[in-house]
Amino acid sequence: MRETARGALELARLGNCVAAAVLTATGAFVAGAGDALAPAAIAAVTTAFAVAAGNAINDYFDREIDVINQPDRPIPRGAVSPRGALGISAVWFAAAVVLALALPRLALAIAAVNLVALVTYTTVFKGTPGLGNALVSYLVGSTFLFGGAAVGRPGAVVVLALLAALSTFAREVIKDVEDVVGDREEGLRTLPVAIGERRSLWIAAGSLSVAVAASPLPYLTETFGGAYLVLVGVADAVMLYACYEAFADPTAAQQRFKYGTFLAAVAFVVGRAALLV
């Protein structure tokens, strides 16, 4: 029983759930959640449940690939059965839907699109070169839009959503390079399988370069204060180095990239807070 409970929590990937919830809360904060704290909080929790559900169903469909790529995950090691993972995912999806019903219509629409995207990612898009990466990138970027829509101001975070999507695309391509052996074994046509690892990494570097070039825009449009420029500059440097590192060690690059995205999220919060004090 204890191992099953532990496996269920691992299916959710709590770190990812918290990170996504923080991005949604960040979107709400940047958009101006001071007078709408309840919708902002509901949106953040909704995001956490949706991500947990998406991760669980992804593990269900990836269970054979994970025997090669991630044998310590709950399903391959027997902590949770495939049917159990589906049931857990359904409960978490239901919780996300119930919570989303309390939000404004645009936020509810974003939640509905995202829930469908989470379900279809593994079954339809993951094995299509580039499209699976693009879908995940949209999902990450949309967390900012979801937070902004929850407080009635989605337009204030469109640029942040685009920056997040571009950098996420780079990270997802690097992850596919890391997993290329298992994906090729299972016949998945991810970008590295279709066009080669090195070309894929150059595409990732190009996507990140666009994001880095555009990262000063929130400061130039006076959405954020000067502290944002300092912090986002550090985040950009970390992610650029991760892209460079990926050519030699994609696994290490993945971890470094996560630090960069965390710093970028901090830059968004600090940059907005600098204008409010």
Helices and strands as residue ranges (DSSP letters): H 2-12, H 14-31, H 37-61, H 63-69, H 74-77, H 82-100, H 105-120, I 121-125, H 131-150, G 154-157, H 158-178, H 180-185, H 191-195, H 197-214, H 217-220, H 226-246, H 250-276
